[in-house]
Amino acid sequence: SMISSAQEITNQEKPQHILRIEYCTSWSYRQNFEDLANIIAQKYPQLIITGNEYPISTPRSILLNLLLGVQYTAYILLFIGKALFEKIGRTPPAFLTDGLASRIMYFVALTLWATLMQNMITATGAFELYLNNNLLFSKLEKDRMPGIDEVFNSLNSFGIWREENMNENDEFCWNCKEIKLWEYQSIPFPKKNFPEPK
């Protein structure tokens, strides 16, 4: 029909806006992302919301790869290092000649140490919001998490308006200034599942 055709044309002409949130996974900001993304999805259903781990710098990436190389080399030495040294006619270090129980303890200690070091290397403290590649908010710049009203105002400044009709006496006080993200964790919105960052 003519009406459905007109609706299809309108939908095709309607621009797609992408809100990208990049966050630090080492600081467990995944939950913060999901909370904020669900609130925004409820108020701005026209937005496409994506979440990714904030990329680390090249020097940190190199350091992380070196750490992983050392870690896996140590794993190999712990369990087959003695045989390797004997095969080339060398005396293995004392820790490689210990019993299996001791080597398992070394393995656990090494894993804990490596995990701690990886978290330190990948910890950026980032929680960055981008609308169509335009920066909306940067925790790295402001050294704090965004307020809900602050995010709404930033979206409005780019011409993105809430499509949901809100009552002036909204019990969650959406128009309050500087409301912190974690104050909304108990809001009974239907949760939307967002994929894990690749």
Secondary structure as GFF3:
##gff-version 3
##sequence-region A 1 198
A	DSSP	alpha_helix	2	13	.	.	.	ID=ss1
A	DSSP	beta_strand	17	23	.	.	.	ID=ss2
A	DSSP	alpha_helix	30	43	.	.	.	ID=ss3
A	DSSP	beta_strand	47	53	.	.	.	ID=ss4
A	DSSP	alpha_helix	58	87	.	.	.	ID=ss5
A	DSSP	three_ten_helix	94	96	.	.	.	ID=ss6
A	DSSP	alpha_helix	100	122	.	.	.	ID=ss7
A	DSSP	beta_strand	127	131	.	.	.	ID=ss8
A	DSSP	beta_strand	134	138	.	.	.	ID=ss9
A	DSSP	alpha_helix	139	142	.	.	.	ID=ss10
A	DSSP	alpha_helix	148	157	.	.	.	ID=ss11
A	DSSP	three_ten_helix	181	184	.	.	.	ID=ss12
###
